[in-house]
Amino acid sequence: MSTHRTAHRICPLCEACCGLVLDIERDTQGVEHIATIRGDDSDPFSRGYLCPKAVALKDLHDDPDRLRQPLIRRNGRHEPATWDEAFAEIARGLGDVQARHGRGAVGITLGNPIVHKLGLTLTVPTLVKSLGTKHVYSASTLDQIPRQLACGLLYGHWFSVPVPDIDRTDWLLVIGANPVASNGSMWTVPDFRGRAKALRQRGGRLVVIDPRRTETAKVADEYLPIRPGADVFLLAAMVHTLFAEGLVRLGAAASVVSTEDVEAVRAAVAAFAPDVVADRCAIPAETIRRLARELAAAPRAAVYGRIGTNGQTFGTLSAWLIDVLNVLTGRLDAEGGVMFPKAAALAANTMGPPGIGRGVTTGRHHSRVSGAPEVIGEWPITCLAEEIETPATSPEQPAVKALITVASNPVLSAPGSPRLAAALDTLDFMVSVDIYLNETTRHADVILPGRSPLEDGHFDVAFGQLSMRNHVRYSPPVGLADSGQPAEWEILLRLSEIAQGRGPGGMVDVAALDDRLARQEAERFAGDRAEQAFAEASRWRGPERRLDLALRAGPHGDDFGRRPGGVRLAALLDAPSGIDLGALAPRLPEVLRTPSGRVDLAPPMLLADLPRALAALREPAPPLVIIGRRDVRSNNSWMHNLPTLAKGPFRGAMQVHPVDAQRLGLAEGASACVRRADDAGHHDRHITVQVHVDDSVMPGVVCLPHGWGHDQPGTRLHVAAERPGANLNAVLDERLRDPLSGNAVLSGVAVVVEALSRSAAHR
């Protein structure tokens, strides 16, 4: 006879972080299975909403391709191994590289699933520090680092990111973002579609600007197509209009924004009049002026931009100008504008002296080959291939000879991926911490599998700092563990010890390491109550113990007994749907961590980059460019291996406007060859794509989603391989970056598209 139980869970598959209820059935053999997954109606944040990804959690947990024991490459094949064998091989391989080339010759790449796993989020810094290397790369430089850099310069910390207060706004401009598909990004907002509908029902207005009529554009009051890469010109022209028409009103930010900074911005955008930029943007000058007027006139308004604005050569400038628009129209820190969340734990802008700080610094060191500046402790991931290929010229600047990848698949996600794949094959040693044998981990000498998300506790460290409403939630492990494998935080601690030459992983005392880290956190958070706090938190271990300490020290915590009734981990276990901490509230000036104690609206680094944008404005737009896109079912490459998300129509086709299809001789469902326009003489650097004729993209633009290309030998992604798609990053140029942040240029790259005969497509 079977039995049932329910478990609450925060979905770990995108930034919406929806609350779920899992119905779990135990069969007659005592084995538990997920029966159903539904939205948690009692969740104060997501309010019962869920998307198809949440249902696919069952597929992920049960996926036969998901690794459950270590693999070691032997005689060119990945073969099962014990954990002790795997760690011993890592100790040998890393130790050999460090002995011959120095500790700095070991690099590390970090993927975005890390921010969805509490254990990885809290333990990755320990591993990076233990490696003692400058070769740190992550998915941030393929995504959001321009936004973080702009916010760091203005507000003093990389994660002080103001987000739209969507439930109270009257006018919302969305540029280069598709929150209906992403559920927000650098803005945690479940059920954007429902919230947009509520905005319109209360008389508000949603305007979307994008080269493609996205899912978000389809629910908007107004959609305006823009030429890819022209966001910086449009935004600067809107700022220009605010000054030209006397519409600048600082509102709540008046006391923390200097007149000198405002005047510096006025002078910086003087050349970007709407009439000057209109043709390059493909948006009429009068429309640009109208947008600025509507933003200034609305009772409550906000401007939001995301990866479309970030993934271009002017990514940081565009991110900054979005903030400038919000500041100059009085929307910063105002109800219905853009506001700063107050996370329950581990947010730097809730710790230390309020209203002032050290600010941020970039360029403390530069990459060895391209000279790219360090930002947030890392170099652009598009520098990795050249840092492997180029021999070292001095011991102080070693090449990458060994690599650790953690939940990272840059062979699919980074521009220049064929070059990177070839470079990985030249490494002396490579180890991957990953749940799949995929396009990147197939190059590894050792693969250490992580657990299913349902086997670990869950707390969103990052997304509480980006949420459209303050809340706090924790999900304990659901159970269902069948492998006996260590948690990822334990794996990373073992790797940390190996990196410091402290013996093979099997000899590492993980419990002692965990105690040491927890005691350090107790001293950091609890001060003179450290011993008491450490003792009380020791009912947990690993990341949960450190989380409890951080919650108690946080702005909503019990301050280790000084604020009875405050948040602590035990209270969250008693509230499985989470605790509502209220709507966003004004936080200026306490949220600031700048040396000046002000919003530094005119950072010299950004002002100095505007002439580069002005020079680009004078250049003609390319005749045909390519952009990426997101789909709610395939935000990341590994989601293509989950049957629930993979079924239905093929989502990896290239969208082409009917006018371009006719001009290029492209037919619906046919194949086409795509290569960069500057690679015309190199026909080997191309991809073959399936064509979808679709007027949702503007003429002169083709659109292909990222994360596809599952046709590489040696991988074990059987569902994804059935419809592999084409890898967009195989034709993007790894040398193209935003020079300030190092973010890759992923949008607006000039391409040549040619129709293929049926026989040519199958060669």
N, C-alpha and C positions, 0 to 999 in steps of 0.2 A: 504494500500500500504506500503510495507516495504522500509526501507532506510538503507544505508550502511555508515560506517565510518571505518577508519583504525586507529590503535594504535601501537606504537612501544613498544617493551618489551625486557628486558634482561631475558633470560631463567634462572630460579632459580633451575633447577633440577640436575645440576652437575657442576663441576669446569670449564667446557669449557666456560660458561657464554655467549652463542651465542646470537647475536642480532636477534630479530624476528619482523615480521610484522603481526599483527592480523587483519583480516577482521571481522568486527562486524556488525551484522544485527539487525535492530529494526523491530519487527513484528507489525502487525496492532493493537495489544494491548499495544504497547509501551514498550514491554519487549525486552531487548537486549540479543543476543546470539552470541557466537563465531562461525563464518561460516568456516573460514580457518585460518591456521597458516603456515607461510612460513618464510624462512630465509631472513634476511635483506641484500640485495646485497650492500647497501651503508654503512653498518657497517664497520668501518676501522679495526676492530679486527677480527671478525669471517667471514667477506666477503661473507655472504650469506649461510654459512654452517649451517646445523641443523641435529640433529639425531632424532630417533623416540620418544625420551622422550619429545622433545619440542612439538610435535603434541599432546602428552598426557596431556598437560596443560588444554585442554578443558575437558578431562575426570576428572581431578582433581577438576577443578572448579565446574563441574556439578555433581560430585559423590554424589549419595544419601546417602552414608554411612558417608560422611564428616559431622562432628558435626557442628551445627549452633546455638545451645543454650546450656547453662551449664547443666550438669548432676550431681545429688546428689545421693549417694547410700542410699536407704531406704529399710529396710527389705531384704537386700541382692540383690537388683536390682537397676540399675541405671535409675533414673527417671528424666524427664525434670524439670528445675527450672528456676526462674528468676535470673538475674545477682545479684540483691541485696540479694536474698536468698543464692546464692552461696558464695558471699563474706562474708556474716554474718556467714555462717557455717565454712568457713575457719578461720575467726577471732576467733571463738569459739574453733575449733580444734587445731590450732597452739598455741593459747594463753594458752590452757590447758597444752599442752606438754611443752611449755617454762616455765610455772609456776612450774610444777612438776619436770622437769629434766634439766632446764637451756636452754639458747638460742642455745648452742652448740649441742643440741640433735636433731636439725633439719638439715637434709641433703638435698643436691640438686644434681640432675643429669642433664646433658646438652647434647643434641643430635646434630648431624651434620647439620640438617636443619637450625639451628640457624645462621650459617655463610651465609646462602642464604637469610636471612631476615634482612633488615637494622634496623628495629625497635628492633628486638631481639638482634642483635649484639651490638647495642649501649646501651641497657637498662639492659641486663643480669648482667653486672658488678655492677650496682646499686643495684639489688636484692641480689646478692651474698654478697656485703658489708653490706647490711641491715640485713642479716641473722646473721652475726657475728659468723659463724661456720667454723670449719676446714674440715667438712665433705662435700667436693666439689668433684664431680666426673663427668667425661665427656667421650664422644666417642673418645677423643684424645688418650686415653690409649688403644684403640682398633685399632689404626690407625697410626698416624704420629708423635707421641711425641718423638720417638727416633731421627727423622730427626730434629725436633725443638731443642732438647737438644744439638745435635752435632753442629748445626749452632749457637746456643746461646753461646756455649763454644768457638767456633772458631772466631765468628764475633761480638759477644757482644749483640745480641738480638735474641729472639726466632723466629722472622719473617724476619731476614736477611738471606734469603734462595736464593743462586745463582741457576739459572735455565738455562737449555740448550738454547743457541741461535740457534734454529733449522734451521731457514731460511738462516743462513750463515755458517753452519758447514759442514765439509767434512767427518766426521767419528763420529758416535754416537753409544755408547754402552748402551743398556738398560738391566738392571738386576732386576729381581723380580718386573717388572712393565708391565702393559698392556695398554698403552695409546690409542690404537685403541678403546678399550672398555670404558676406563675411560675418554677419552679426556684430559688426563693429570691428575695428582694428585700431590699436592704440586708443581704443574707446570701447569699453565693455558694455554692450547694449543688446541684450537678448530681445528677440521679436521686434526688430527695427520696423518691419512692415506694419505691425499693429500700432506701434507708437507713431509712425508717420501718418497712419490713417487717423489716429486721435488728434494729431496736430492739425490736420486739415479740417476735421469735424469741428474743432473749436475756432475755426476761422483763420488758422495759420496758413503758411505758405512754404512749400518745399521746392527749391530750385536745384537742379543737378547739372553740372558741367562735366563733360567727359567725351572722349572721341567715339565712344560707343554708347548707344542707348541701352544702358544696363538694366538689370532688374530693378534697381533703385530708381533709375530715370523713368521707368514705366509707371511708377506710382507717384511721380512728382507732379506738381502744378506746372512746371516749366522745365524743359530740357534744352540745353544749348550745347551743340557739338563744338569742340575746340581742337585745333591741330595739336597732335602729340608734341610735347616738349615746350609748348607755348604758355604753360601755366604761369611762369614767372612774369611774363609780359602782361598778361591779364591782371594778375594780382597787383603788380606795381602800378598799372594804370588805374585800378580802383582806388589805391592809396592816393595817387595823384589827384583823382577827382575829389576825394575828401578834403584835401587841402585847397584845391582850386575853387571849390564851391562853399568853403567855410563850414564844413560838416563835422569837423573834429570836436568830439566831446569825450573827455577821458573818463567821466563818471567815477566809479569806485576806485579806479587806479590813479586818480589825479594826485594823490598824496605820495605815490611811490614811483611816479614817472617824471623825470626832469624835463623842464622846458628845453634845455640844451639837446636832449635826445630827440624830442619831437622835431625840433628845427633841423637836426642832422638828417632825420628821415625825410623831411620835406625836401631838403636839398638833394638827397640821394635819388629820389624818384622824379626829379624835375624833368628829365628827358623822356619819361615814359607816359606821355599824354595818350589818351585813348585813340586819337586820330593817328598817332604814330604806330601803335601796336595792332590796330584793328585787322589789317590784312593778314599779318602773321598769325594772329589768333583765329582768324575766320569768324570773328564775332564783331558786329558793327560797333563803331565808337559810341553811338547813342545807347546801345544796349549795355555797354560797359558802364557808362555813366548812370544809367537807370539802376543797375545792380548796386552800385555804391550808394545811391540815394535811398533805395529800399532798405539796405542794411542800416543806414544811419537813422531812417525814419521809423522803423518798426519798434513797437513798445519793448519787445524782448527779442533778441536775434543772436545768431551765432554762425560762424564760418568753420567748416570742417574739411580737411583734406587728408588723403592717405597715400597708399603706395603708388598711385598714379602720379602724384606730385613729388614723391620721394625718389622714385626710380628713374631719374633723369639727371643730366649733367648739372642742372641748377636745383637739385633736390633740397639742399639746405636753405637756399634763398627762398624757394617757394614755401617751405615750412615756416620760415621766419615771417614772411609777408602775410601769411594767414593769421599769425599772432598779432602782427601790426594792425591788420584790419580790425580784429577783435578789440585791441587796446584802444585804438583811436576813435572807435564808435561807442566806447563805454560798456563793452560787453564782457570784459574781463572781470571775474569775481562777482558777477551780477546774476541774480536769479533769472533763469531763462536764457542766459548767455553761455559763456564757457567758465567752468568752475573747477576747483581743485578738490578731488576726493580726499577723504581722510581715512586711510587704510587702518585696519585694526592692528596690524603687526608689520614690522620690518620695512617701513617706509622712512627713508632718510629725512624727508621733510616734516616728520613728526618727532624727530629725535634731536637732541642737542639744543643749544640756544635758539629760540625762535627769531625769525626776521633778519638773520644775518648769518654768513658762513664763509667758507673758503671759495665758493664758486666752483667752476670746472676749468680744467686745463686740457689742451690737446697738443699733439706734436711733441710729447716728451721724448719720443724716439721715432725714427722713420724706417720704413721697410728698406731692406738691403739693396734691392734691384731697382724698383720704381721710385723710391723715396717717398712713398705714401705716408702721411702722418698717422701716428697712433691716435685713436679716438676710443674712449672708454676702455683702454687697456688692450686694444686689438688692432690688427691691420686688416685691410680689405681682403675678403676671402678670394677675390679675383687675383690677388698677388701670390696665392699659394703655389701654383704651377711653376712660376718663374723662380720662386724661392727654393723649390726642389731641384729644378733643372740647372740653375746657375751655380757653378762651383764657388766655394768660399774663398775669399782673398785674405782673410785673417781669422785667427781663432776667436776674436771678439765678435765677429759677424758670421756665424756659421750658417751654412745651407741647411735646409730641412733634410735630415737623413732618416728620421723615424717619425711616425705620425700616430696620434691617438685620435680617433673620431668617436664622438659621443652623440648618439641619436641624430646623426648628420649624414646627408646624402648629397654632397656638393657636385658629384658627377652629373646629377640631373638638375640640381637647383642653381648652379653657378654658370655664368657665361664662360665660353671657352671650354666647355666640358670635355670634348675629345682630347684636348691638350692636357687637361688635368688627369684624365684617366690614364693617359700614357705616362705622365709623370709619376703617378702612384705606383706604377709597375717598376720604377727604378729605385724606390725606397729600399733601404737596408732592412727595415722592419716596420710593420704596421699592425696596430691592434684597434679593434672596433668594439664599442659597447652599443649594441643594437639588437632589436627584436627580429630583424630580417637579414637574410643573405641577399643584398640588393646591389644596385649598380655601383655603389661605393665600397661596401664591405666585402664584395667579391675580391677586392685587391688585398684584403687583410691577411696577415699570417695567423692571427688569433681573433676570434669573435666571441665576445662574452655577452650572452643574452640577458636583457632586462626582463622584468616580470610583466605580466599583464597589468594594465592600470588598475584593474579591480582587486588585485592582490595587495595593493599598498594604500596607505592613508592618503587623503588628498586635501590640500589647502592651496589656494591661489595666492601666492606671494606677490606676483606682478600685477594681476588683473584687479585686485582690490584697490590698487593705486590708479586704476584707469576706469573705474566703474561709474556709471551714470547715477548710481544711488549708493549710499554707504550701507554696507552690510558686512556680516562675517559668518562664514560657514566652514565646517570641517566634515569630511566623509571618512569614517574609519574603513579599514579594509573590508571588502564584501565577503572575503573568503574565497572559495572556489580554487584555492591553490592546489596544484597537483604535481608540482615539479620539485619542490624542496630547494629551489635555487635561491641564492642570496638576493637581498634587495639591492637596488642599484647604488644606494648610498654606501652599502658595505663593499660593493665592487670598487667604487671610486676610492674609498679609504685604503683598500689593499693596493690599488694602483699608485696612490700617493706615497705609500711607504716604499714600494718598489722603486719609484722615481727618485727617492732619496737614498737608494742603495741599502735598504734595511732588510734585505732578505727576500726570498720567494714569498708569494702571497699566502701560501698555506701556513706560514709561520707567523703571520701578522696577528696580533691580539686586537681584533676589531673592537671588542668591548672596552678595552683600556683606552683606545683612541677616541671612541665615542664619549667616554667619561671625561677625557681631557678637553675635548671641544665643548661639551656641555658646561663644564666648570668655567671655562673661559667666557661663555655666554652669560652664565650666572653673574660673574664678576662685572661684565660689561653692563648688564641690564639692572641688576639688583643692588649693586654697591655694597653697603654695609650689611645688607640682608642676603648676601650671596650664598652663604652656607645653608641658610634656611630655604632659600629658593631652590638651590640645587637638590636638597633632600626631598622637598615636596614634588619637584618635577621628575624625580627618579622612579616614579611609577611607570614612566614611559622610557623608551630608549630611542636612539637615532633622531631623525628629524622631528618626531613628535615632542621629544623632550625639549629641544631647542625652540620649537614653535610655542610651547606652553610658556617658556620664559619670555619670549618676545611678545606674546599676547598680553601677559600680565604687566609688562612694561609699556605697552602701547597706549595710545590716547584714550582708548575705551576700556583699558584693563583695570585690574584691582590694585595695581601698584604694590603688589606683594603684601596685601593686607591693609594698606592705607586707605583704599577705596572699596569698602565692602560692596559686593554685588557686581563688581566689574568683570569684564570678560576674562576668562581663562579656558583652557582646553576642556576641562571637566564640564564647564557650562555648555560648551558646544556639543558635547556628547549627549547632553540632556535636551538639546534643541536640534534634532536631526535635520530639520528643514532650514536651519539657520536663524540668525537674529537680525532684525531690521535695525539699522543705526540711523535711519532718517535720510531725508533729502539732502543734497549737497548744500553746504552753507558757506558764506564768505570766509576766506582764510587770509586775505591780505591784512597786514604785512607778515604775519607769523609764518606763512608758508615759505617765504623767501630764504634762500641760502646764498645770496650774492654778497661779495665783500662790501658793496656800497649800501646794502640794505634796501635797495630799490630794484624795480624792474629795469634791467639794462636794455632798453628798447633799441639802441643803436650800436650793437657790438662792432668794433672796428673791423674784425675779420669779415663780417657780412657786408658792411659798407664798401669795403675794398673789392668785393667780388662783383658788385653791380656793374662796373664798366665792362666786365667780360660778357655779362648778359646783354648789355647795350650793343656790343660789337656783334654778338650773335643775331640780334634783332635785324641787323642790316643784311644778313645772309638769306638767300631764298630758301623756302621750305623744300625739302626733297619731294619728288613726285609720288613716291610710294614708300610708306614706312610700316613697320610692324609693332604691335603692342601685345601685351599679355592679357589674361583675364582670369578671374576666379569663378568657380562653380561651387554651389553650396555642397555638392556631393564629392568634390575632389580638391579640397584646398591644399592637400599635401600628397606627395607621390605615393606614399604607402597606402593611402585610402583607395587607390585603384585596385587593391588586392582584396577588398571586402565585397562579397557578392551583393549585399544589400545596396551598396553605393555604386557598384560597377554595372548593375543591370540597367536595362533601358537603352535609350539612344546613345550612340557614341558621342562623348563630350570632348574629344580631342581634335575635332576638325578645325580647320582654319576658316574663319568667317571673312567673306569678301563681298563688298558692295556690288549690287548688280551692274552698275556702270563700269566698274573695274573688271568684273567678270567678263562682260562683253568685250571690253577693250583687249583683254589678255587671252581671250579664247578659253575661259575656264567654265566648266559645266558643273552643276550640282552633283556631288558624289564622286567626281573625277579626281585624279591625282595631279599634283603640281609640284614643281621643284622650287625651293626657296633658298636664296643665298643673299649675303650682304652685298649691297651695291659696290662697296669698295673691295670685294673679293671676286670681281667679275672674271679675273684671270685664273682663279683657283676653283675649278669646278668640282674638286673633291670635297670642298667644304660647303656642303649643302644638306638639306633635308627634303624628304618627300612627304607631302602632307595630303590629307583628304580635304577637298574643298566643300564648303557650305556657303552657298550664295545667300546673303542676309543683309537687308538694308538697315540693320541696327548699327552697323559700322558706317562711319562717314566715308565718302569717296576719298581715295588716296591713302586709305588705312586698311591693313589686314590684321586679323586678330587671332592669336594662337595661345592656348593656355599653357602654363608652365607645368613641369613635373611629369611629363610623359617621356616616352622613349624606352619602354620596357622590353627591348629586344636584345639586350646584352647577354653574351654567353656567360654561364657560370652563376646566374642568379636563380633564386627559388621563389618566384612570385607568379604562381601558376595562373591565377585569375587575371592579374594585370597583363601577363604575356599573351593572353588570348586576343586583346586589342591593344597593342603596345603604344600606338600613337607615335608622334614625332617629338623630338627634344628641341624645343625652342632655343635653349641655351647653346646648342651646337652651332648656331649661326650668329649668336651675339658676340660682341667683341669684348674680351676680358680686359682690354686696355682702357676702355671707356669708363670713367668714373666721375662722380662729383668730387672735385679736388678738395673740398672742405671736409666732407664726412667720409670719403672713400666709398660711398655707396655705388653699386654697379648701375650702369645705364641699361635699363630694361625696357624702355619705352621710346618710341620715336626713332628707331634705328632704320636707316634707309636700306631697302631690300629690292631685289629683282625676283619676280615671280614668273615662271614659265609653265605653260600647260605641258603635260606629259601624255604620250600615247599610252594605251593600256599595257602594251608590251614593255615600254620603257619603265613604267611604274613598278613592274615586277622583276626587273633585272637585279 
